[in-house]
Amino acid sequence: MHPKVAICGAAGQLGVELSRVFAAAGYQTLRLTRTEFDITNATAVEHQLARFEPELVINTAAYNMVDVAEQEPLAAYQVNGLAVRNLALACRQLDAQLVHFSTDYVFDGTKGSPYVETDAVRPLGAYAVSKLAGELYAQAYLDKVLIIRTSGVFGPGGLLTARGNFIELMLRLAAGGQTIRVVEDHIASPTYAPALAERTLALVQAGMSGIYHAGGGQAISWHDYARLIFDAAGLQPELRATDEREYRTAARRPRFSALSNAKLNQVVAPMPPLKEAIAQYLAARQPHTAKTTAT
Ligand SMILES: NC(=O)c1ccc[n+]([C@@H]2O[C@H](COP(=O)([O-])OP(=O)(O)OC[C@H]3O[C@@H](n4cnc5c(N)ncnc54)[C@H](OP(=O)(O)O)[C@@H]3O)[C@@H](O)[C@H]2O)c1
């Protein structure tokens, strides 16, 4: 019998890759997108999961609009916090394992070196608080939950979503021809969604639970990341460094939120180098963009 996995948020960047990777590994995969499966609807969550009876539920659905969340903190909390409670309760009922994705933004960014799983959390805004609440709800109801914190996700599935990702934003701005200003005083660890999906499968197959950090493995400023993207794409827009003081956003963000993959690397293969991941992303997006232009 093939094990059953339900993937929530299956149309998102990471959801697309998880669906592909778990199906290829022989899992019977139920892809749940927002239209047919809204995780904030507790009754629907309970009934739909009970009908499928998965051994594993992976939650990649999230409210990811960090700045907008400051205007609508309740909306963020419903998806990132309370809805995780819905999933955790349903998993408890079915004796299924929950794999839940969280964020580097649970940290305040003052540590100055990559965060490990045991570091103290201190979220700086509504989005970050809501994601931390999701972690706590998952742990409150389940003994064996796997929480994977990641950072700056980019994957070809981003082309299909309204939000896109940082690479798509940079390519759009470059096409616009204007000077591009990107912060150099904020550091993260951009993460390639297909690589994260593969490592998620490996963690599940190794029977892991608890909190794991799975960032891209390289701490880099958003400015230097933009430079890598333009170099890989063969573009030469005017790129200027800016900083938090000049470039104000509605939400406060941690200045240094790169994640240490040391614990992850004890179980799975290291993430591919960022340069390589960007090149893979650009190659993977070509068929999509060619199709868009042709229609
Ligand atoms: N993206 C990042 O840079 C980043 C950084 C750190 C951590 N993470 C975490 O990594 C995980 C995956 O992120 P991602 O980049 O794949 O996000 P994404 O591309 O924005 O995908 C999230 C998906 O969740 C869906 N969704 C939103 N509300 C929902 C609801 N109430 N019920 C069901 N589905 C809902 C969205 O649908 P709609 O498109 O219709 O809204 C979207 O398909 C998330 O937990 C996220 O918080 C992401």
The ligand as an SDF file (V2000), in Angstrom:
LIG
                    3D

 48 52  0  0  0  0  0  0  0  0999 V2000
    7.7890   32.7110    0.5670 N   0  0  0  0  0  0  0  0  0  0  0  0
    8.7430   32.9850    1.4430 C   0  0  0  0  0  0  0  0  0  0  0  0
    9.6280   33.7840    1.1680 O   0  0  0  0  0  0  0  0  0  0  0  0
    8.7750   32.2960    2.7820 C   0  0  0  0  0  0  0  0  0  0  0  0
    9.7480   32.6380    3.7420 C   0  0  0  0  0  0  0  0  0  0  0  0
    9.7690   31.9750    4.9620 C   0  0  0  0  0  0  0  0  0  0  0  0
    8.8260   30.9980    5.2260 C   0  0  0  0  0  0  0  0  0  0  0  0
    7.8900   30.6940    4.2950 N   0  0  0  0  0  0  0  0  0  0  0  0
    6.9000   29.6730    4.6070 C   0  0  0  0  0  0  0  0  0  0  0  0
    7.0550   28.5920    3.6970 O   0  0  0  0  0  0  0  0  0  0  0  0
    5.7810   28.0220    3.4080 C   0  0  0  0  0  0  0  0  0  0  0  0
    5.5800   27.9810    1.8980 C   0  0  0  0  0  0  0  0  0  0  0  0
    5.6190   29.2930    1.3640 O   0  0  0  0  0  0  0  0  0  0  0  0
    5.3810   29.5680   -0.1890 P   0  0  0  0  0  0  0  0  0  0  0  0
    6.4330   30.5040   -0.6210 O   0  0  0  0  0  0  0  0  0  0  0  0
    5.1890   28.2850   -0.9150 O   0  0  0  0  0  0  0  0  0  0  0  0
    4.0150   30.3600   -0.1100 O   0  0  0  0  0  0  0  0  0  0  0  0
    3.0150   30.7220   -1.3240 P   0  0  0  0  0  0  0  0  0  0  0  0
    3.6420   30.5090   -2.6370 O   0  0  0  0  0  0  0  0  0  0  0  0
    2.4330   32.0620   -0.9780 O   0  0  0  0  0  0  0  0  0  0  0  0
    1.8910   29.6080   -1.1490 O   0  0  0  0  0  0  0  0  0  0  0  0
    0.9940   29.6090   -0.0730 C   0  0  0  0  0  0  0  0  0  0  0  0
   -0.2740   28.9530   -0.5560 C   0  0  0  0  0  0  0  0  0  0  0  0
   -1.1970   28.9360    0.5360 O   0  0  0  0  0  0  0  0  0  0  0  0
   -2.4740   29.2230    0.0080 C   0  0  0  0  0  0  0  0  0  0  0  0
   -3.3720   29.6940    1.0350 N   0  0  0  0  0  0  0  0  0  0  0  0
   -3.4280   30.9230    1.6070 C   0  0  0  0  0  0  0  0  0  0  0  0
   -4.4280   30.9570    2.4990 N   0  0  0  0  0  0  0  0  0  0  0  0
   -5.0090   29.7270    2.4880 C   0  0  0  0  0  0  0  0  0  0  0  0
   -6.1060   29.1490    3.1870 C   0  0  0  0  0  0  0  0  0  0  0  0
   -6.8180   29.8560    4.0650 N   0  0  0  0  0  0  0  0  0  0  0  0
   -6.4180   27.8540    2.9340 N   0  0  0  0  0  0  0  0  0  0  0  0
   -5.7160   27.1420    2.0350 C   0  0  0  0  0  0  0  0  0  0  0  0
   -4.6830   27.6270    1.3390 N   0  0  0  0  0  0  0  0  0  0  0  0
   -4.3380   28.9130    1.5770 C   0  0  0  0  0  0  0  0  0  0  0  0
   -2.2000   30.2880   -1.0380 C   0  0  0  0  0  0  0  0  0  0  0  0
   -3.2900   30.4040   -1.9030 O   0  0  0  0  0  0  0  0  0  0  0  0
   -3.5750   31.8320   -2.6320 P   0  0  0  0  0  0  0  0  0  0  0  0
   -2.4340   32.0400   -3.5740 O   0  0  0  0  0  0  0  0  0  0  0  0
   -4.8910   31.6060   -3.2840 O   0  0  0  0  0  0  0  0  0  0  0  0
   -3.6190   32.8430   -1.5280 O   0  0  0  0  0  0  0  0  0  0  0  0
   -0.9500   29.6990   -1.7110 C   0  0  0  0  0  0  0  0  0  0  0  0
   -1.2900   28.7850   -2.7210 O   0  0  0  0  0  0  0  0  0  0  0  0
    4.7600   28.8720    4.1720 C   0  0  0  0  0  0  0  0  0  0  0  0
    4.5050   28.2760    5.4180 O   0  0  0  0  0  0  0  0  0  0  0  0
    5.4880   30.1750    4.4030 C   0  0  0  0  0  0  0  0  0  0  0  0
    5.0070   30.8900    5.5260 O   0  0  0  0  0  0  0  0  0  0  0  0
    7.8520   31.2960    3.0830 C   0  0  0  0  0  0  0  0  0  0  0  0
  1  2  1  0
  2  3  2  0
  2  4  1  0
  4  5  1  0
  4 48  2  0
  5  6  2  0
  6  7  1  0
  7  8  2  0
  8  9  1  0
  8 48  1  0
  9 10  1  0
  9 46  1  0
 10 11  1  0
 11 12  1  0
 11 44  1  0
 12 13  1  0
 13 14  1  0
 14 15  2  0
 14 16  1  0
 14 17  1  0
 17 18  1  0
 18 19  2  0
 18 20  1  0
 18 21  1  0
 21 22  1  0
 22 23  1  0
 23 24  1  0
 23 42  1  0
 24 25  1  0
 25 26  1  0
 25 36  1  0
 26 27  1  0
 26 35  1  0
 27 28  2  0
 28 29  1  0
 29 30  1  0
 29 35  2  0
 30 31  1  0
 30 32  2  0
 32 33  1  0
 33 34  2  0
 34 35  1  0
 36 37  1  0
 36 42  1  0
 37 38  1  0
 38 39  2  0
 38 40  1  0
 38 41  1  0
 42 43  1  0
 44 45  1  0
 44 46  1  0
 46 47  1  0
M  CHG  2   8   1  16  -1
M  END
$$$$
